[in-house]
């Protein structure tokens, strides 16, 4: 009977428009594209390739090592019956020292939105200096994750070539253009439809000072301009 092929898998996130180059490079390395999941700004590409079997020489060497280890272990058992309790105690200690795979109680899982309530790091960031190193650390660590916060529009600038598209500068809290604490959150080159407005009373127009519950995807932090780029997911009136 033919052995079932075993595969190894790899997921690669790309910026929209570069998918073809990445796919071509991966295929040259023997990877097969099995799934392509487009997002708002990035695409997730899932690949697989057959696992390479170990050379027979390595397998034979490994078997020889196992034989030697078995002989050593057998000798140790014969000579050290009185040390069983010590071995059990050491095993128990080692097991208790293994890191837990369960996230801490105050850390959101990958599927949850990051908020000031479930993430102390984000809570501190919302009060930090706009150019503080905490901004780039958070953006790097949580790129692609979703954050949610109560904020207001600090500034909005229409594009000269398309007056329906804007760059929005957002700030945490309710102070609008008077906001001084927290990151300079920025939505770049979006129209009001991209904001995905929700709530009991959806406004017909958007203005500086308007207050919303912003839910957005983390993109990057520009260290030169101290701008924290986000992509809108939903914008709820409040």
CORHU-V871774 format. One record per residue. N is the residue number from 0. RES is the residue in three letters. PHI is phi in whole degrees, 0 to 359 (none if undefined). PSI is psi as a letter, one per 40 degrees, with the letter a starting at -180 (none if undefined). Layout:
BEGIN
n:N res:RES phi:PHI psi:PSI
n:N res:RES phi:PHI psi:PSI
END
This chain:
BEGIN
n:0 res:UNK phi:none psi:h
n:1 res:UNK phi:287 psi:h
n:2 res:UNK phi:294 psi:i
n:3 res:UNK phi:291 psi:h
n:4 res:UNK phi:288 psi:h
n:5 res:UNK phi:255 psi:h
n:6 res:UNK phi:245 psi:i
n:7 res:UNK phi:251 psi:i
n:8 res:UNK phi:237 psi:i
n:9 res:UNK phi:211 psi:h
n:10 res:UNK phi:249 psi:h
n:11 res:UNK phi:234 psi:h
n:12 res:UNK phi:260 psi:h
n:13 res:UNK phi:236 psi:i
n:14 res:UNK phi:283 psi:h
n:15 res:UNK phi:306 psi:h
n:16 res:UNK phi:103 psi:e
n:17 res:UNK phi:253 psi:e
n:18 res:UNK phi:303 psi:d
n:19 res:UNK phi:300 psi:d
n:20 res:UNK phi:297 psi:d
n:21 res:UNK phi:293 psi:d
n:22 res:UNK phi:300 psi:d
n:23 res:UNK phi:299 psi:d
n:24 res:UNK phi:296 psi:d
n:25 res:UNK phi:295 psi:d
n:26 res:UNK phi:295 psi:d
n:27 res:UNK phi:295 psi:d
n:28 res:UNK phi:270 psi:e
n:29 res:UNK phi:94 psi:e
n:30 res:UNK phi:272 psi:i
n:31 res:UNK phi:248 psi:h
n:32 res:UNK phi:287 psi:h
n:33 res:UNK phi:246 psi:e
n:34 res:UNK phi:201 psi:i
n:35 res:UNK phi:230 psi:h
n:36 res:UNK phi:245 psi:g
n:37 res:UNK phi:287 psi:h
n:38 res:UNK phi:246 psi:a
n:39 res:UNK phi:293 psi:d
n:40 res:UNK phi:237 psi:d
n:41 res:UNK phi:229 psi:i
n:42 res:UNK phi:242 psi:h
n:43 res:UNK phi:261 psi:h
n:44 res:UNK phi:250 psi:h
n:45 res:UNK phi:255 psi:h
n:46 res:UNK phi:239 psi:i
n:47 res:UNK phi:212 psi:i
n:48 res:UNK phi:206 psi:i
n:49 res:UNK phi:299 psi:h
n:50 res:UNK phi:292 psi:h
n:51 res:UNK phi:278 psi:h
n:52 res:UNK phi:293 psi:i
n:53 res:UNK phi:291 psi:i
n:54 res:UNK phi:301 psi:i
n:55 res:UNK phi:301 psi:d
n:56 res:UNK phi:296 psi:d
n:57 res:UNK phi:292 psi:d
n:58 res:UNK phi:297 psi:d
n:59 res:UNK phi:296 psi:d
n:60 res:UNK phi:296 psi:d
n:61 res:UNK phi:297 psi:d
n:62 res:UNK phi:297 psi:d
n:63 res:UNK phi:295 psi:d
n:64 res:UNK phi:297 psi:d
n:65 res:UNK phi:298 psi:d
n:66 res:UNK phi:297 psi:d
n:67 res:UNK phi:297 psi:d
n:68 res:UNK phi:298 psi:d
n:69 res:UNK phi:297 psi:d
n:70 res:UNK phi:295 psi:d
n:71 res:UNK phi:294 psi:d
n:72 res:UNK phi:298 psi:d
n:73 res:UNK phi:299 psi:d
n:74 res:UNK phi:294 psi:d
n:75 res:UNK phi:297 psi:d
n:76 res:UNK phi:295 psi:d
n:77 res:UNK phi:293 psi:d
n:78 res:UNK phi:268 psi:e
n:79 res:UNK phi:237 psi:f
n:80 res:UNK phi:300 psi:d
n:81 res:UNK phi:284 psi:e
n:82 res:UNK phi:259 psi:e
n:83 res:UNK phi:297 psi:d
n:84 res:UNK phi:294 psi:d
n:85 res:UNK phi:297 psi:d
n:86 res:UNK phi:296 psi:d
n:87 res:UNK phi:295 psi:d
n:88 res:UNK phi:295 psi:d
n:89 res:UNK phi:296 psi:d
n:90 res:UNK phi:297 psi:d
n:91 res:UNK phi:296 psi:d
n:92 res:UNK phi:295 psi:d
n:93 res:UNK phi:298 psi:d
n:94 res:UNK phi:295 psi:d
n:95 res:UNK phi:289 psi:d
n:96 res:UNK phi:272 psi:e
n:97 res:UNK phi:294 psi:h
n:98 res:UNK phi:294 psi:i
n:99 res:UNK phi:285 psi:h
n:100 res:UNK phi:274 psi:e
n:101 res:UNK phi:275 psi:h
n:102 res:UNK phi:296 psi:i
n:103 res:UNK phi:304 psi:i
n:104 res:UNK phi:300 psi:d
n:105 res:UNK phi:265 psi:e
n:106 res:UNK phi:251 psi:h
n:107 res:UNK phi:290 psi:i
n:108 res:UNK phi:285 psi:i
n:109 res:UNK phi:299 psi:d
n:110 res:UNK phi:272 psi:e
n:111 res:UNK phi:265 psi:i
n:112 res:UNK phi:287 psi:i
n:113 res:UNK phi:276 psi:h
n:114 res:UNK phi:230 psi:i
n:115 res:UNK phi:293 psi:d
n:116 res:UNK phi:280 psi:d
n:117 res:UNK phi:253 psi:e
n:118 res:UNK phi:216 psi:h
n:119 res:UNK phi:303 psi:d
n:120 res:UNK phi:297 psi:d
n:121 res:UNK phi:288 psi:d
n:122 res:UNK phi:300 psi:d
n:123 res:UNK phi:291 psi:d
n:124 res:UNK phi:298 psi:d
n:125 res:UNK phi:294 psi:e
n:126 res:UNK phi:245 psi:e
n:127 res:UNK phi:276 psi:i
n:128 res:UNK phi:294 psi:i
n:129 res:UNK phi:301 psi:d
n:130 res:UNK phi:254 psi:e
n:131 res:UNK phi:297 psi:i
n:132 res:UNK phi:299 psi:d
n:133 res:UNK phi:300 psi:d
n:134 res:UNK phi:295 psi:d
n:135 res:UNK phi:291 psi:d
n:136 res:UNK phi:296 psi:d
n:137 res:UNK phi:293 psi:d
n:138 res:UNK phi:298 psi:d
n:139 res:UNK phi:292 psi:d
n:140 res:UNK phi:291 psi:d
n:141 res:UNK phi:245 psi:f
n:142 res:UNK phi:305 psi:h
n:143 res:UNK phi:89 psi:e
n:144 res:UNK phi:280 psi:i
n:145 res:UNK phi:252 psi:h
n:146 res:UNK phi:244 psi:i
n:147 res:UNK phi:223 psi:h
n:148 res:UNK phi:201 psi:i
n:149 res:UNK phi:276 psi:h
n:150 res:UNK phi:207 psi:a
n:151 res:UNK phi:215 psi:i
n:152 res:UNK phi:275 psi:h
n:153 res:UNK phi:273 psi:d
n:154 res:UNK phi:198 psi:i
n:155 res:UNK phi:216 psi:h
n:156 res:UNK phi:231 psi:h
n:157 res:UNK phi:282 psi:i
n:158 res:UNK phi:284 psi:i
n:159 res:UNK phi:293 psi:d
n:160 res:UNK phi:271 psi:e
n:161 res:UNK phi:211 psi:h
n:162 res:UNK phi:288 psi:e
n:163 res:UNK phi:267 psi:e
n:164 res:UNK phi:246 psi:i
n:165 res:UNK phi:224 psi:i
n:166 res:UNK phi:252 psi:h
n:167 res:UNK phi:255 psi:h
n:168 res:UNK phi:252 psi:h
n:169 res:UNK phi:247 psi:i
n:170 res:UNK phi:221 psi:i
n:171 res:UNK phi:291 psi:i
n:172 res:UNK phi:92 psi:a
n:173 res:UNK phi:244 psi:e
n:174 res:UNK phi:270 psi:e
n:175 res:UNK phi:55 psi:b
n:176 res:UNK phi:294 psi:e
n:177 res:UNK phi:270 psi:e
n:178 res:UNK phi:296 psi:h
n:179 res:UNK phi:238 psi:d
n:180 res:UNK phi:259 psi:i
n:181 res:UNK phi:92 psi:i
n:182 res:UNK phi:294 psi:i
n:183 res:UNK phi:273 psi:g
n:184 res:UNK phi:292 psi:h
n:185 res:UNK phi:227 psi:h
n:186 res:UNK phi:261 psi:h
n:187 res:UNK phi:250 psi:h
n:188 res:UNK phi:57 psi:f
n:189 res:UNK phi:231 psi:i
n:190 res:UNK phi:253 psi:i
n:191 res:UNK phi:296 psi:d
n:192 res:UNK phi:294 psi:d
n:193 res:UNK phi:292 psi:e
n:194 res:UNK phi:286 psi:e
n:195 res:UNK phi:53 psi:g
n:196 res:UNK phi:295 psi:h
n:197 res:UNK phi:222 psi:i
n:198 res:UNK phi:123 psi:i
n:199 res:UNK phi:292 psi:d
n:200 res:UNK phi:234 psi:g
n:201 res:UNK phi:282 psi:h
n:202 res:UNK phi:288 psi:i
n:203 res:UNK phi:282 psi:d
n:204 res:UNK phi:227 psi:i
n:205 res:UNK phi:244 psi:h
n:206 res:UNK phi:221 psi:i
n:207 res:UNK phi:300 psi:h
n:208 res:UNK phi:99 psi:e
n:209 res:UNK phi:297 psi:i
n:210 res:UNK phi:252 psi:h
n:211 res:UNK phi:216 psi:i
n:212 res:UNK phi:262 psi:h
n:213 res:UNK phi:269 psi:h
n:214 res:UNK phi:239 psi:h
n:215 res:UNK phi:209 psi:i
n:216 res:UNK phi:267 psi:h
n:217 res:UNK phi:286 psi:h
n:218 res:UNK phi:255 psi:c
n:219 res:UNK phi:192 psi:i
n:220 res:UNK phi:240 psi:h
n:221 res:UNK phi:272 psi:h
n:222 res:UNK phi:288 psi:d
n:223 res:UNK phi:285 psi:d
n:224 res:UNK phi:264 psi:e
n:225 res:UNK phi:57 psi:f
n:226 res:UNK phi:246 psi:h
n:227 res:UNK phi:257 psi:h
n:228 res:UNK phi:280 psi:h
n:229 res:UNK phi:232 psi:i
n:230 res:UNK phi:240 psi:h
n:231 res:UNK phi:295 psi:h
n:232 res:UNK phi:250 psi:d
n:233 res:UNK phi:204 psi:i
n:234 res:UNK phi:225 psi:h
n:235 res:UNK phi:257 psi:h
n:236 res:UNK phi:293 psi:i
n:237 res:UNK phi:209 psi:none
END
